[in-house]
Every structure is written in C-alpha cells, then in structure tokens.
Amino acid sequence: MISPHSSSLPASHDEYVEPRRALVLTGGGARAAYQVGVLKAMADLRDTEGPTPLTILCGVSAGGINAAVLAVLARDFRAGVESMEAIWGNFRAHQVYRADAGALLSSALRWSLYPLAARFPRWRPQAVLDNEPLRQLLTRTLDFSALDEAIAEGHLRAASVSAFGYASGESLTFYQGVGSIEPWRRAKRIGIPARLGIDHLMATSAIPFVFPAVRLDREYFGDGSMRHLSPISPAIHLGADRVLVISSWKLQEDPWERGEAYPSPGRIAGHALSSIFLDGLTVDLERMERINASLRATGRQTLRSAGAELRPIQAMVIAPSEDLASVAVRYRQELPRLMRAALYPLGAMHPERSELLSYLLFEAGFTRELIRLGYQDAMERRQALREFMGWGDREAVVCR
C-alpha cells in the first residue's frame, strides 16, 4: 500500500532546486526483509544506474542495518540493493542469533537463577538470545570507510540510526554527514554527530529482552523503535524535502479473531513487541500535514518572520498489503527445531497468526516471501513512485 502525503507549495517561477530525498526504514526484526523488495523494485524502475537517488538514509532497528548497507554502498544503488537481497534472501536464524542447544540451555539456566543475580553478578542474564553471530556478519559485510568517501564525493548527505538510552530514557539519533548539519534537541529526542559503526547497528537492533543492550559512550542503548515517537523527524533535521518511508506493518491491520481463552504468553509478548515497533508514523504524518496546511494558508515567509522556521515536506509511505504475522506462520517449520520447541509452550507457534514469530523468523522461506511481497507492492504503484522520485519528467520544487 502506498499512501502519498503531498505538501509542496504551489509552483511558481521563483528559485528552483533539486529536492533532497530521504529514505526512512522502520524496524521489525525479520520483517525488514520487506524493505529489500521495495528497494529492488526501485532499482528496476530507475531510468539510470549510479549512486543512490536517496541522499539521506535513516533507519531504526533492522531498518537501521538496511540503511547502513545502502550508505556504505551509496556509490552504486543497485549494488547496495543486490547485497541486501543476497543476505536477506539466504538468511538462516543461526546467522543472527545462537539457536544451538548449548546457547539455549545456558540462557534458560541463567534466567532460572535470576533471583541469585544480586549475589552473583556474573550469573545475571542480559537477554534471552545471543546475537553475536549478527555482529560477526555485519563486521564481515560492512566497510564504514566507504561511508566517509560517499559523503566526501557528494553521493550522500547523511546517514543515521536511532537507539534508545536505557539510563536517560531518550531517543538518540546518531548521524554521520556533511559538516553543515547541526545537532538537535527536542523533548526526549536528540540528534548527535558520530562516526557510525557496528556498535551503533547492534544497539539500534537490540530488541528488548530478546537481544542484549549495547554500551555507546555514556550509557547502554536498546532498540531504536522504543519511544521513537517521531520517525520522520531525523530525516527532516538532516535536510530532507521529500521522505520515502518503508514500513513493516500494514497501514490497516486485520482484526484478530474473537478469543474466549486467556491470551498465551507468546501472544502477550508479540503484542508487547508490537507496541514498541509500531512507531508514531501515522501521528507524525498527521502532524506534518497540519504544518504543510499552515504553510499553504499562511505562507512560509510570514511564519519565518514570526520566528517559525518551517518548510514543506512531501512524504510517501509504502507498507505491506498483507499481514506479515499471518505470512510468518506459513513458514514456522523453517525455524530451528530447538527454537520451535522453546516457542511452542509460549503459544508463539499459532497456526493462523504470530507477531512474535514474525520478528524472529530469520529463515530464507519467510524472508524471500517478504522480498517478493515488497517488490509486488511497489510495482503495483510504480507510476506514483516514479513521480515521487522524479524519474521521467524533469522536476523541481520551489524555494521561498
């Protein structure tokens, strides 16, 4: 589903500049494979080859990892997409987290001894799963020196990932970009310059309880989707005029069946994670539209003279046409046997729909299906996407 949110001021012959286009990738664990399909469609729809057409790349959680791949390969957009497809299309769970008997038994033992953690700190569990394999995969795959080069050569304005600080309770956006970008501070939201690296990606994708938090400078950080109340904000602060958002959730979720039985732990856990990953995208878009309406009605110069530095933003959202929690159960048998055994008593192997399973199912059957769905959804609205990206007729936006 593609939902355009137009916000351009009426065209005139004032001063024309090429709009800065940003890509915002949301989180969702294994669900982020959907983003690869949309990006693959964009690579096929594009008229020319070359550097990324999206010069501001922002992401949280698994979307942050995807944004980082595109950033380090910004010189060649198609190569970046193909690299992501090669990884996501051949994923196995053991490449993301340890699912062997030793790791799962060790985790179970540590959690069972949690009451003794005060006396024996070394026994204190940090998370249910060990995602060291993901760190090793990212280390082998990403060369962050290429990010410096992409910015220096003008292919990229900025790249960012957001993470949640457990001590401060703030959402921090770590960005690397051109020197003219200013840090920002809003209520519970901060943007600070940084040299992005593996630790930032591990922090932004550290799903609470599931994966361990990561220490970055002053405190421990977890998944960037937590308290990410304004997901479009980093892209705007980094200078975007147009924002393409690829979500991992349907804009209109299918209703659950009526259930008389008490909800299983797996269902509760799945919805708890959904409350984290279901960011404030809809609210953010509505807020942006109100600002755009004010600009159209009042005029940008009038608001600027009153001390309000605002500019029109055009956004497009691409979201799944199917419920990914329902898709996941069709591939639940691909999960490692011990993981299935661990999730089954929790009720997370529901035969019709499982939110929790959809986050953890890093297996090729599921991820390839999501790539296919993302490609299909984008291609069904190819004309709207072409117009948004400016592929075809020459375009410009007005600067006032």
C-alpha positions as CSV (number, residue, x, y, z in Angstrom):
1,M,0.0,0.0,0.0
2,I,1.4,3.4,-1.0
3,S,0.0,6.5,0.7
4,P,1.2,9.8,-0.7
5,H,1.1,12.8,1.5
6,S,1.6,15.8,-0.8
7,S,2.8,19.0,0.8
8,S,4.5,21.1,-1.9
9,L,3.8,24.8,-2.2
10,P,2.1,26.0,-5.4
11,A,4.6,26.1,-8.2
12,S,6.0,29.4,-9.4
13,H,9.0,30.6,-11.3
14,D,10.9,31.8,-8.2
15,E,14.0,29.8,-7.4
16,Y,14.2,26.1,-8.3
17,V,16.4,23.4,-6.6
18,E,16.5,19.7,-6.8
19,P,14.7,18.3,-3.7
20,R,16.7,16.3,-1.1
21,R,15.1,12.9,-0.9
22,A,15.3,10.8,2.3
23,L,14.6,7.2,3.0
24,V,13.2,6.2,6.4
25,L,13.3,2.4,7.2
26,T,11.3,1.2,10.2
27,G,12.1,-1.8,12.5
28,G,10.6,-5.2,13.0
29,G,13.3,-7.9,13.1
30,A,12.9,-10.3,10.3
31,R,10.0,-8.2,8.9
32,A,12.6,-5.8,7.5
33,A,13.1,-8.2,4.5
34,Y,10.0,-6.5,3.1
35,Q,12.1,-3.3,2.6
36,V,14.5,-5.1,0.4
37,G,11.7,-6.0,-2.1
38,V,10.6,-2.4,-2.3
39,L,14.2,-1.2,-2.9
40,K,14.7,-3.9,-5.5
41,A,11.6,-2.5,-7.4
42,M,13.0,1.0,-7.2
43,A,16.3,-0.2,-8.7
44,D,14.4,-1.7,-11.6
45,L,12.2,1.3,-12.1
46,R,15.0,3.8,-12.1
47,D,16.0,5.1,-15.5
48,T,19.7,5.2,-14.9
49,E,22.3,3.3,-12.9
50,G,24.6,5.1,-10.5
51,P,24.7,6.5,-6.9
52,T,21.8,6.3,-4.5
53,P,18.9,8.6,-5.5
54,L,18.1,8.9,-1.8
55,T,20.9,11.1,-0.3
56,I,19.6,11.0,3.3
57,L,19.3,7.5,4.8
58,C,17.7,6.9,8.2
59,G,16.7,3.7,10.0
60,V,15.9,2.1,13.2
61,S,16.3,-1.5,14.4
62,A,16.7,-3.9,11.4
63,G,15.8,-0.9,9.2
64,G,18.9,0.8,10.6
65,I,21.0,-2.1,9.4
66,N,19.4,-1.9,5.9
67,A,20.1,1.9,5.8
68,A,23.7,1.3,6.7
69,V,24.2,-1.2,3.9
70,L,22.8,1.4,1.4
71,A,25.0,4.1,2.9
72,V,28.3,2.2,2.7
73,L,27.4,1.3,-0.9
74,A,26.0,4.7,-1.8
75,R,28.2,4.9,-4.9
76,D,26.1,2.2,-6.6
77,F,22.5,2.0,-5.6
78,R,21.8,-1.3,-7.4
79,A,24.8,-2.9,-5.9
80,G,23.6,-2.0,-2.4
81,V,20.2,-3.5,-3.0
82,E,21.7,-6.6,-4.5
83,S,23.9,-7.0,-1.5
84,M,20.9,-6.8,0.8
85,E,18.9,-9.3,-1.3
86,A,21.8,-11.7,-1.2
87,I,21.9,-11.7,2.6
88,W,18.2,-11.5,3.3
89,G,17.2,-13.9,0.6
90,N,19.5,-16.6,2.1
91,F,19.1,-15.9,5.8
92,R,19.3,-18.6,8.4
93,A,18.5,-17.9,12.1
94,H,21.9,-19.0,13.2
95,Q,23.4,-16.1,11.3
96,V,21.6,-13.7,13.6
97,Y,21.4,-15.4,17.0
98,R,22.7,-18.7,18.5
99,A,20.0,-21.3,18.4
100,D,22.1,-24.3,19.4
101,A,21.3,-26.5,22.4
102,G,24.2,-25.1,24.4
103,A,23.2,-21.4,23.9
104,L,19.5,-22.0,24.7
105,L,20.2,-24.2,27.8
106,S,22.7,-21.6,29.1
107,S,20.1,-18.8,28.6
108,A,17.4,-20.9,30.4
109,L,19.8,-21.6,33.3
110,R,20.8,-18.0,33.7
111,W,17.2,-16.8,33.8
112,S,16.2,-19.6,36.2
113,L,18.9,-18.4,38.6
114,Y,18.0,-14.7,38.2
115,P,17.0,-14.4,41.9
116,L,20.6,-15.1,42.8
117,A,21.9,-12.4,40.5
118,A,22.4,-9.9,43.3
119,R,24.9,-12.2,45.0
120,F,26.5,-13.5,41.8
121,P,26.5,-10.7,39.2
122,R,28.3,-12.9,36.6
123,W,25.1,-15.0,36.5
124,R,22.9,-12.1,35.7
125,P,21.2,-12.7,32.3
126,Q,21.3,-9.8,29.8
127,A,18.9,-11.2,27.1
128,V,17.2,-14.3,26.0
129,L,19.2,-14.8,22.8
130,D,22.9,-14.2,22.0
131,N,23.2,-12.2,18.8
132,E,27.0,-12.3,18.5
133,P,26.6,-14.1,15.0
134,L,24.9,-10.9,13.8
135,R,27.8,-8.8,14.9
136,Q,30.2,-11.1,13.1
137,L,28.1,-11.0,9.9
138,L,28.0,-7.2,9.9
139,T,31.7,-7.0,10.6
140,R,32.4,-9.1,7.5
141,T,29.9,-7.3,5.3
142,L,30.2,-3.6,6.0
143,D,33.2,-1.3,5.3
144,F,32.4,2.0,7.1
145,S,35.3,3.8,5.5
146,A,33.2,3.8,2.3
147,L,30.6,6.0,4.1
148,D,33.2,8.7,4.5
149,E,34.0,8.5,0.8
150,A,30.4,8.6,-0.2
151,I,29.8,11.8,1.8
152,A,33.0,13.4,0.6
153,E,32.2,12.6,-3.1
154,G,28.6,14.1,-2.7
155,H,26.7,10.9,-3.2
156,L,25.3,11.0,0.3
157,R,24.3,14.0,2.5
158,A,23.8,12.0,5.7
159,A,23.1,8.5,7.2
160,S,21.6,7.9,10.7
161,V,20.4,5.2,13.1
162,S,18.4,5.8,16.2
163,A,18.7,4.0,19.5
164,F,17.0,4.2,22.9
165,G,19.0,5.1,26.0
166,Y,18.1,3.0,29.0
167,A,19.5,5.5,31.5
168,S,18.3,8.7,30.0
169,G,15.0,7.5,28.6
170,E,15.8,9.4,25.4
171,S,15.8,8.5,21.8
172,L,19.2,9.4,20.3
173,T,19.8,9.7,16.6
174,F,23.4,9.1,15.7
175,Y,24.2,10.7,12.3
176,Q,27.2,11.0,10.0
177,G,27.0,13.6,7.3
178,V,28.2,16.8,5.8
179,G,29.6,19.4,8.2
180,S,26.7,21.9,7.8
181,I,24.2,19.7,9.6
182,E,23.6,21.0,13.1
183,P,22.8,18.7,16.1
184,W,19.3,19.0,17.6
185,R,17.5,18.5,20.8
186,R,13.7,18.1,21.2
187,A,11.7,16.6,24.0
188,K,13.2,13.1,24.6
189,R,14.8,13.3,21.1
190,I,18.4,14.2,20.4
191,G,20.5,14.2,17.3
192,I,24.3,14.0,17.7
193,P,27.1,13.6,15.1
194,A,29.0,10.3,15.3
195,R,31.2,8.0,13.2
196,L,28.8,5.2,12.6
197,G,30.0,1.7,13.2
198,I,29.0,-1.8,14.1
199,D,28.1,-0.9,17.7
200,H,25.5,1.6,16.5
201,L,23.9,-1.1,14.4
202,M,23.9,-3.6,17.3
203,A,22.4,-1.0,19.6
204,T,19.6,0.1,17.3
205,S,18.6,-3.6,16.7
206,A,18.8,-4.7,20.3
207,I,15.2,-5.9,20.8
208,P,14.3,-5.6,24.5
209,F,14.8,-8.8,26.4
210,V,15.5,-10.7,23.2
211,F,19.0,-9.2,22.4
212,P,21.4,-7.6,24.8
213,A,21.8,-3.8,25.1
214,V,25.0,-2.2,23.8
215,R,27.1,0.4,25.6
216,L,27.8,3.5,23.5
217,D,29.8,6.1,25.2
218,R,27.7,7.2,28.2
219,E,25.1,4.5,28.6
220,Y,23.5,1.3,27.4
221,F,21.2,1.5,24.4
222,G,18.5,-0.7,23.0
223,D,16.2,-1.0,20.0
224,G,15.7,2.3,18.3
225,S,12.0,1.7,17.9
226,M,11.4,2.3,21.6
227,R,9.9,5.8,22.2
228,H,10.6,6.6,18.6
229,L,7.6,9.0,18.6
230,S,8.6,11.0,15.5
231,P,10.2,8.6,13.0
232,I,10.3,11.2,10.2
233,S,12.0,13.8,12.4
234,P,15.6,12.7,11.8
235,A,15.3,12.9,8.1
236,I,13.9,16.4,8.3
237,H,16.6,17.6,10.7
238,L,19.1,16.2,8.2
239,G,17.7,18.4,5.5
240,A,15.1,16.3,3.6
241,D,12.4,17.9,1.5
242,R,10.9,14.6,0.5
243,V,10.7,11.5,2.6
244,L,10.0,7.9,1.5
245,V,9.0,5.7,4.4
246,I,9.1,1.9,4.0
247,S,7.2,0.3,6.9
248,S,6.9,-3.3,8.1
249,W,3.3,-3.1,9.1
250,K,0.0,-2.8,7.2
251,L,-1.4,0.7,7.5
252,Q,-4.7,-1.1,8.2
253,E,-4.2,-4.2,10.4
254,D,-6.5,-7.1,10.0
255,P,-8.7,-7.6,13.1
256,W,-7.9,-10.5,15.4
257,E,-10.4,-13.3,15.8
258,R,-12.6,-13.1,18.9
259,G,-11.0,-15.2,21.6
260,E,-12.5,-16.5,24.7
261,A,-9.4,-18.2,26.0
262,Y,-6.8,-16.4,28.2
263,P,-4.0,-15.0,25.9
264,S,-0.9,-17.1,25.7
265,P,2.5,-15.7,26.8
266,G,3.6,-15.7,23.2
267,R,0.6,-13.6,22.2
268,I,1.2,-11.1,25.0
269,A,4.9,-10.9,24.2
270,G,4.1,-10.4,20.5
271,H,1.8,-7.5,21.2
272,A,4.3,-6.1,23.7
273,L,6.9,-6.0,21.0
274,S,4.4,-4.6,18.5
275,S,3.7,-1.7,20.9
276,I,7.5,-1.0,20.7
277,F,7.8,-1.4,16.9
278,L,4.6,0.3,16.0
279,D,6.1,3.7,15.9
280,G,4.4,7.1,15.7
281,L,4.4,7.1,11.9
282,T,0.7,7.9,11.5
283,V,0.8,10.6,14.1
284,D,4.0,12.0,12.6
285,L,2.4,12.2,9.1
286,E,-0.7,13.9,10.5
287,R,1.4,16.5,12.3
288,M,3.4,17.1,9.1
289,E,0.2,17.6,7.1
290,R,-1.0,20.2,9.6
291,I,2.3,22.1,9.3
292,N,2.0,21.9,5.5
293,A,-1.5,23.2,5.6
294,S,-0.3,26.1,7.7
295,L,2.4,26.9,5.2
296,R,-0.1,26.8,2.4
297,A,-2.6,29.0,4.2
298,T,-0.2,31.5,5.9
299,G,2.9,31.4,3.7
300,R,6.4,30.4,4.7
301,Q,7.7,34.0,4.8
302,T,5.0,35.0,7.2
303,L,5.8,32.1,9.6
304,R,9.5,32.8,9.2
305,S,9.1,36.4,10.2
306,A,7.2,35.2,13.3
307,G,10.2,33.0,14.3
308,A,8.9,29.7,12.9
309,E,11.5,28.1,10.6
310,L,9.3,25.6,8.7
311,R,9.4,24.2,5.2
312,P,7.0,22.0,3.2
313,I,7.7,18.2,3.2
314,Q,6.3,15.7,0.9
315,A,6.1,12.1,2.1
316,M,5.2,8.7,0.7
317,V,4.6,5.6,2.7
318,I,5.0,2.1,1.3
319,A,3.6,-0.7,3.6
320,P,2.7,-4.4,3.2
321,S,-0.5,-5.3,1.6
322,E,-0.6,-8.4,3.7
323,D,-0.4,-9.1,7.4
324,L,3.2,-10.3,7.9
325,A,2.3,-12.0,11.2
326,S,-0.1,-14.2,9.2
327,V,2.6,-14.8,6.5
328,A,5.1,-15.9,9.2
329,V,3.1,-18.9,10.3
330,R,3.2,-20.5,6.8
331,Y,7.0,-20.8,7.3
332,R,7.2,-21.6,11.0
333,Q,8.6,-25.1,10.4
334,E,11.8,-23.5,9.0
335,L,12.7,-22.2,12.4
336,P,15.4,-24.3,14.1
337,R,13.9,-27.2,16.0
338,L,15.0,-26.1,19.4
339,M,13.6,-22.6,18.8
340,R,10.3,-24.1,17.8
341,A,10.4,-26.3,20.9
342,A,11.1,-23.2,23.0
343,L,8.4,-21.0,21.4
344,Y,5.6,-23.7,21.3
345,P,4.8,-23.7,25.0
346,L,4.5,-19.9,24.9
347,G,1.8,-20.1,22.2
348,A,4.1,-18.3,19.7
349,M,3.6,-21.1,17.1
350,H,-0.1,-20.1,16.5
351,P,-1.4,-21.7,13.3
352,E,-3.0,-18.5,12.0
353,R,-1.0,-15.5,13.1
354,S,2.0,-14.9,15.3
355,E,3.6,-11.5,15.9
356,L,6.5,-12.9,18.0
357,L,7.3,-15.4,15.3
358,S,7.4,-12.8,12.6
359,Y,10.2,-10.9,14.4
360,L,12.4,-14.0,14.9
361,L,11.9,-15.9,11.7
362,F,15.2,-15.2,10.0
363,E,14.8,-18.0,7.6
364,A,15.0,-17.9,3.8
365,G,11.5,-19.1,3.0
366,F,9.9,-16.3,5.0
367,T,12.4,-13.5,4.1
368,R,12.1,-14.4,0.3
369,E,8.3,-14.2,0.6
370,L,8.6,-10.7,2.1
371,I,11.0,-9.6,-0.6
372,R,8.5,-10.8,-3.2
373,L,5.7,-9.0,-1.5
374,G,7.6,-5.8,-1.2
375,Y,8.6,-5.9,-4.9
376,Q,5.0,-6.6,-5.8
377,D,3.5,-3.8,-3.7
378,A,6.0,-1.2,-5.1
379,M,5.4,-2.3,-8.7
380,E,1.6,-2.1,-8.4
381,R,2.1,1.7,-7.7
382,R,5.1,2.2,-10.0
383,Q,3.7,5.4,-11.5
384,A,3.2,7.1,-8.2
385,L,6.7,6.0,-7.1
386,R,8.2,7.3,-10.3
387,E,6.6,10.7,-9.9
388,F,7.7,10.9,-6.3
389,M,11.3,10.1,-7.2
390,G,11.2,12.4,-10.2
391,W,12.1,9.6,-12.7
392,G,10.8,10.8,-16.0
393,D,9.8,14.4,-16.4
394,R,12.2,17.0,-15.2
395,E,11.0,18.4,-11.8
396,A,11.9,20.9,-9.2
397,V,10.5,22.3,-6.0
398,V,10.1,25.9,-5.1
399,C,12.4,27.6,-2.5
400,R,10.9,30.7,-0.9
